[in-house]
Amino acid sequence: MVSSQNQLGVTVLGSGSKGNAVLVHCGGEAILIDAGFSLKETRRRMAEAGMPEDMLRAIVVTHEHDDHVRGLRVCANYYDVPIYATRRCADVLRRRDDKLGQLALFAAGSSFSISRFVLEPFSIPHDANDPVGFVIRCGERKIGIATDMGHANAMVKYQLRACDTLVVESNHDMNLLAASTRPWSLKQRIMGRH
Ligand SMILES: [Zn+2]
């Protein structure tokens, strides 16, 4: 899924109960959405995808479940990048790991920037502390990311409607990737409860 390095693109390093990590990249910079793999495994998967390590600018957490944050502190330290999370998610993460240090906070509904990326976080229905999905923009292109959704409610569908590319995962053992050229009816089916 590596597109031209200059355009906004997405590389799923892995998804499912063993670990989740999605690299969003544009113009030689990248942000990592979730760090569910060990540092060793994250490095191996980035190398395999042809992604240089120095392109990483931040790790952004969707929610606190272990398969999304297993490598969080170690990866953030190694790549020397800040961690972004919602306040409730950050509270849980810091309670669990007192070495985590300061996190950058964001809130669903308020867009924010990390280097050249503009992120629009939105709430998703999932059994976690303030879980979010993202619409991420760089230049003219938009990518939608929503993992671990049991189902897509109207708000999620609205948020993801105008994206060029969607990364959607649900039900923990179904790894789904919907590409941009598919009709909305199909995307809706992929995002459905089943
Ligand atoms: Zn989860």
Boltz pocket constraint, residues with backbone or C-beta under 6 A from the ligand:
constraints:
  - pocket:
      binder: B
      contacts: [[A, 63], [A, 65], [A, 126], [A, 127], [A, 128], [A, 148]]
      max_distance: 6.0
